[in-house]
Amino acid sequence: MGVSALKEVFSDLRKKQVQVYFASAKIPVRDMFEKCNFYEFVSKENFYPTLRDATGIARLRQNEFGFIDTSRVPEFDEVSNVTNNLPNH
């Protein structure tokens, strides 16, 4: 059910021209995606090892398409700081 929900959300966001990236997916999750053929629906190019990598590529792609973010872009990604300090389960 979870994979179906992800497919639906991904599809809905893409229809609205929202780029979707996945970050920090654990090995069991990636294995499940492989078994469920999720990568046939969502390309592996949309997956990144860290949140910082995903947000970095999103910013680059925004700039490529002329969507320059004029708001504050912190030198250090505060979200990555929080997620990197979470215990691994």
MODELLER restraints for C-alpha pairs under 7 A, 6 or more apart:
rsr = mdl.restraints
at = mdl.atoms
rsr.add(forms.Gaussian(group=physical.xy_distance, feature=features.Distance(at['CA:10:A'], at['CA:20:A']), mean=6.78, stdev=0.5))
rsr.add(forms.Gaussian(group=physical.xy_distance, feature=features.Distance(at['CA:20:A'], at['CA:46:A']), mean=6.91, stdev=0.5))
rsr.add(forms.Gaussian(group=physical.xy_distance, feature=features.Distance(at['CA:21:A'], at['CA:46:A']), mean=4.81, stdev=0.5))
rsr.add(forms.Gaussian(group=physical.xy_distance, feature=features.Distance(at['CA:21:A'], at['CA:47:A']), mean=5.88, stdev=0.5))
rsr.add(forms.Gaussian(group=physical.xy_distance, feature=features.Distance(at['CA:21:A'], at['CA:54:A']), mean=6.19, stdev=0.5))
rsr.add(forms.Gaussian(group=physical.xy_distance, feature=features.Distance(at['CA:22:A'], at['CA:46:A']), mean=6.01, stdev=0.5))
rsr.add(forms.Gaussian(group=physical.xy_distance, feature=features.Distance(at['CA:22:A'], at['CA:47:A']), mean=4.65, stdev=0.5))
rsr.add(forms.Gaussian(group=physical.xy_distance, feature=features.Distance(at['CA:22:A'], at['CA:48:A']), mean=6.11, stdev=0.5))
rsr.add(forms.Gaussian(group=physical.xy_distance, feature=features.Distance(at['CA:23:A'], at['CA:47:A']), mean=5.78, stdev=0.5))
rsr.add(forms.Gaussian(group=physical.xy_distance, feature=features.Distance(at['CA:23:A'], at['CA:48:A']), mean=4.78, stdev=0.5))
rsr.add(forms.Gaussian(group=physical.xy_distance, feature=features.Distance(at['CA:23:A'], at['CA:49:A']), mean=5.61, stdev=0.5))
rsr.add(forms.Gaussian(group=physical.xy_distance, feature=features.Distance(at['CA:23:A'], at['CA:50:A']), mean=5.20, stdev=0.5))
rsr.add(forms.Gaussian(group=physical.xy_distance, feature=features.Distance(at['CA:23:A'], at['CA:51:A']), mean=5.14, stdev=0.5))
rsr.add(forms.Gaussian(group=physical.xy_distance, feature=features.Distance(at['CA:23:A'], at['CA:54:A']), mean=6.16, stdev=0.5))
rsr.add(forms.Gaussian(group=physical.xy_distance, feature=features.Distance(at['CA:24:A'], at['CA:48:A']), mean=6.55, stdev=0.5))
rsr.add(forms.Gaussian(group=physical.xy_distance, feature=features.Distance(at['CA:24:A'], at['CA:49:A']), mean=4.92, stdev=0.5))
rsr.add(forms.Gaussian(group=physical.xy_distance, feature=features.Distance(at['CA:24:A'], at['CA:50:A']), mean=4.93, stdev=0.5))
rsr.add(forms.Gaussian(group=physical.xy_distance, feature=features.Distance(at['CA:24:A'], at['CA:51:A']), mean=6.51, stdev=0.5))
rsr.add(forms.Gaussian(group=physical.xy_distance, feature=features.Distance(at['CA:33:A'], at['CA:39:A']), mean=6.55, stdev=0.5))
rsr.add(forms.Gaussian(group=physical.xy_distance, feature=features.Distance(at['CA:48:A'], at['CA:54:A']), mean=5.56, stdev=0.5))
rsr.add(forms.Gaussian(group=physical.xy_distance, feature=features.Distance(at['CA:51:A'], at['CA:80:A']), mean=6.08, stdev=0.5))
rsr.add(forms.Gaussian(group=physical.xy_distance, feature=features.Distance(at['CA:52:A'], at['CA:77:A']), mean=6.84, stdev=0.5))
rsr.add(forms.Gaussian(group=physical.xy_distance, feature=features.Distance(at['CA:52:A'], at['CA:80:A']), mean=6.03, stdev=0.5))
rsr.add(forms.Gaussian(group=physical.xy_distance, feature=features.Distance(at['CA:62:A'], at['CA:68:A']), mean=6.44, stdev=0.5))
